[in-house]
Structures are given as structure tokens and as C-alpha cells.
């Protein structure tokens, strides 16, 4: 009986002492640093490089289709480079890999 009472008092006391305190947060964000580029060169082509495991090839292919739809109206030429690790990959994943871009230096932004 005394043991149960002691454990109950100890639990209530610890929850009260170590409980979370109420904090008031203000909505919004604070800008820490801001940098402005003085000289920018406009680019006409963008190369997206996907890296990681070959198991993600179908995710990257779906993502590239969404990016093509997004950039279609902007007038930019976009291409994709799938630099995926093929070690221990499934045959279906490796077969679904698109060919790699041969010259990434020809793109304005990589």
C-alpha cells in the first residue's frame, strides 16, 4: 500500500516538474542572411542529375515527367541525367534506366 502511494506521488511529482512548459510562438519566419547576385547570366538549358539507388528509377522517371510539364511553357530546354547506383539492383530497375547525357557542359545550369 505504501509502495503504491509512493509510486503515485513520485509519478505525479515528476510529471509536474518535468512537464513541457507553455511557450508562445509568433507566426512567420525571420530572414537571417540575404545575398543578391550582381551579375547573372540567363541560361536556356537545365540539366537535372538524379543520384541514388537504382530502386528509385521509377520515382525519378515520374518526377522528370512532372518537371517537363512544369518547364514546358517557360521556354527552357531541360534534360535529365540518371546517375544511379546499379550494384545489387533488380534487373527490371536496371533495364528501365534511360541513357545518360554525354556532355553536361553544354547545359547552362546543372
C-alpha positions as a Markdown table, in Angstrom:
| # | Residue | x | y | z |
|---|---|---|---|---|
| 1 | Unk | 0.0 | 0.0 | 0.0 |
| 2 | Unk | 2.7 | 2.4 | 1.0 |
| 3 | Unk | 4.7 | 1.4 | -2.1 |
| 4 | Unk | 1.8 | 2.2 | -4.5 |
| 5 | Unk | 1.2 | 5.5 | -2.8 |
| 6 | Unk | 4.8 | 6.4 | -3.0 |
| 7 | Unk | 5.0 | 5.5 | -6.7 |
| 8 | Unk | 1.8 | 7.5 | -7.4 |
| 9 | Unk | 3.2 | 10.6 | -5.6 |
| 10 | Unk | 6.5 | 10.2 | -7.4 |
| 11 | Unk | 4.9 | 9.9 | -10.8 |
| 12 | Unk | 2.6 | 12.9 | -10.3 |
| 13 | Unk | 5.5 | 15.0 | -8.9 |
| 14 | Unk | 7.8 | 14.1 | -11.8 |
| 15 | Unk | 5.1 | 14.8 | -14.4 |
| 16 | Unk | 4.6 | 18.2 | -12.8 |
| 17 | Unk | 8.2 | 19.1 | -12.5 |
| 18 | Unk | 9.5 | 17.8 | -15.9 |
| 19 | Unk | 6.4 | 18.5 | -18.0 |
| 20 | Unk | 6.6 | 20.8 | -21.0 |
| 21 | Unk | 6.2 | 24.5 | -20.4 |
| 22 | Unk | 3.8 | 26.5 | -22.5 |
| 23 | Unk | 5.6 | 28.7 | -24.9 |
| 24 | Unk | 4.1 | 31.4 | -27.1 |
| 25 | Unk | 5.3 | 31.2 | -30.7 |
| 26 | Unk | 4.7 | 34.0 | -33.2 |
| 27 | Unk | 3.8 | 33.0 | -36.7 |
| 28 | Unk | 6.2 | 33.8 | -39.6 |
| 29 | Unk | 9.9 | 33.4 | -40.3 |
| 30 | Unk | 12.9 | 35.6 | -39.7 |
| 31 | Unk | 15.4 | 36.3 | -42.5 |
| 32 | Unk | 18.9 | 35.6 | -41.3 |
| 33 | Unk | 21.0 | 36.4 | -44.4 |
| 34 | Unk | 20.2 | 37.8 | -47.8 |
| 35 | Unk | 22.6 | 37.7 | -50.7 |
| 36 | Unk | 21.9 | 39.4 | -54.1 |
| 37 | Unk | 23.9 | 38.3 | -57.2 |
| 38 | Unk | 25.2 | 41.3 | -59.1 |
| 39 | Unk | 26.0 | 39.5 | -62.3 |
| 40 | Unk | 23.7 | 36.8 | -63.6 |
| 41 | Unk | 23.8 | 35.2 | -67.0 |
| 42 | Unk | 20.5 | 33.9 | -68.4 |
| 43 | Unk | 20.5 | 30.3 | -69.3 |
| 44 | Unk | 18.5 | 28.5 | -71.9 |
| 45 | Unk | 19.0 | 24.9 | -70.8 |
| 46 | Unk | 18.9 | 23.0 | -67.5 |
| 47 | Unk | 20.3 | 19.5 | -66.7 |
| 48 | Unk | 18.8 | 17.7 | -63.7 |
| 49 | Unk | 21.0 | 15.0 | -62.3 |
| 50 | Unk | 19.4 | 12.2 | -60.3 |
| 51 | Unk | 21.7 | 10.3 | -58.0 |
| 52 | Unk | 21.0 | 7.4 | -55.6 |
| 53 | Unk | 19.9 | 3.8 | -55.8 |
| 54 | Unk | 18.6 | 2.2 | -58.9 |
| 55 | Unk | 15.5 | 1.1 | -56.9 |
| 56 | Unk | 14.3 | 4.7 | -57.2 |
| 57 | Unk | 14.3 | 4.8 | -61.1 |
| 58 | Unk | 10.5 | 4.8 | -61.5 |
| 59 | Unk | 10.1 | 7.6 | -58.9 |
| 60 | Unk | 12.7 | 9.7 | -60.7 |
| 61 | Unk | 11.0 | 9.0 | -64.1 |
| 62 | Unk | 7.7 | 10.1 | -62.8 |
| 63 | Unk | 9.3 | 13.2 | -61.2 |
| 64 | Unk | 11.0 | 14.0 | -64.5 |
| 65 | Unk | 7.6 | 13.9 | -66.3 |
| 66 | Unk | 6.2 | 16.4 | -63.8 |
| 67 | Unk | 9.2 | 18.6 | -64.3 |
| 68 | Unk | 8.8 | 18.5 | -68.1 |
| 69 | Unk | 5.2 | 19.7 | -67.7 |
| 70 | Unk | 6.3 | 22.5 | -65.4 |
| 71 | Unk | 9.1 | 23.8 | -67.7 |
| 72 | Unk | 7.2 | 23.3 | -71.0 |
| 73 | Unk | 5.8 | 26.8 | -71.0 |
| 74 | Unk | 8.9 | 28.6 | -69.7 |
| 75 | Unk | 10.9 | 28.1 | -72.9 |
| 76 | Unk | 13.8 | 26.4 | -71.2 |
| 77 | Unk | 15.3 | 23.2 | -72.6 |
| 78 | Unk | 15.6 | 20.6 | -69.9 |
| 79 | Unk | 17.2 | 17.2 | -69.8 |
| 80 | Unk | 17.8 | 14.5 | -67.2 |
| 81 | Unk | 20.8 | 12.5 | -66.2 |
| 82 | Unk | 20.2 | 9.4 | -64.2 |
| 83 | Unk | 23.4 | 8.7 | -62.3 |
| 84 | Unk | 22.0 | 5.8 | -60.3 |
| 85 | Unk | 23.9 | 3.0 | -58.5 |
| 86 | Unk | 23.3 | -0.3 | -60.2 |
| 87 | Unk | 25.0 | -2.5 | -57.7 |
| 88 | Unk | 22.6 | -5.1 | -56.3 |
| 89 | Unk | 19.8 | -3.6 | -58.4 |
| 90 | Unk | 16.9 | -5.5 | -59.8 |
| 91 | Unk | 17.0 | -6.4 | -63.5 |
| 92 | Unk | 13.8 | -4.5 | -64.2 |
| 93 | Unk | 15.2 | -1.4 | -62.5 |
| 94 | Unk | 18.5 | -1.5 | -64.4 |
| 95 | Unk | 16.6 | -2.1 | -67.7 |
| 96 | Unk | 14.4 | 0.9 | -67.1 |
| 97 | Unk | 17.3 | 3.3 | -66.7 |
| 98 | Unk | 17.4 | 5.9 | -69.5 |
| 99 | Unk | 20.6 | 6.6 | -71.4 |
| 100 | Unk | 23.0 | 9.1 | -69.8 |
| 101 | Unk | 23.7 | 12.6 | -71.1 |
| 102 | Unk | 27.1 | 12.6 | -72.8 |
| 103 | Unk | 28.0 | 16.3 | -72.4 |
| 104 | Unk | 26.8 | 18.0 | -69.3 |
| 105 | Unk | 29.0 | 21.0 | -70.1 |
| 106 | Unk | 26.6 | 22.0 | -72.9 |
| 107 | Unk | 23.9 | 23.0 | -70.4 |
| 108 | Unk | 23.6 | 26.4 | -68.8 |
| 109 | Unk | 22.7 | 25.1 | -65.4 |
| 110 | Unk | 23.4 | 21.7 | -63.9 |
